[in-house]
Amino acid sequence: MNALILLNITIISAGFVFLFSMKRKMEWKVAFIKQNEDHPEAKMHARYVIQWIAAAALWGMISMGLVVWSFSL
C-alpha cells in the first residue's frame, strides 16, 4: 500500500513539474502560430503543441486512474 501511494505522489508531482516547465514554451509557440499561420515552421510548432496537450491529457488520466485504484485497494 505504501509503495502505491509513493508511486501516485511521484507520477503526479513529475507531471506537474513537466507541465509547468513547458507552459511558457507552449504559450510562445501558440503565439507564433497565431501570428504566422502561413509560415512553414508554424505547422511544426502546432504539432508540438498538440503532442504536449495529448501528453498532458494522458498524464491526467493515468493520475486519476492511480488515485481511484489506490482507494479501491
Secondary structure, 3 states (H helix, E strand, C coil): CHHHHHHHHHHHHHHHHHHHHHHHHHHHHHHHHHHCCCCHHHHHHHHHHHHHHHHHHHHHHHHHHHHHHHHHC
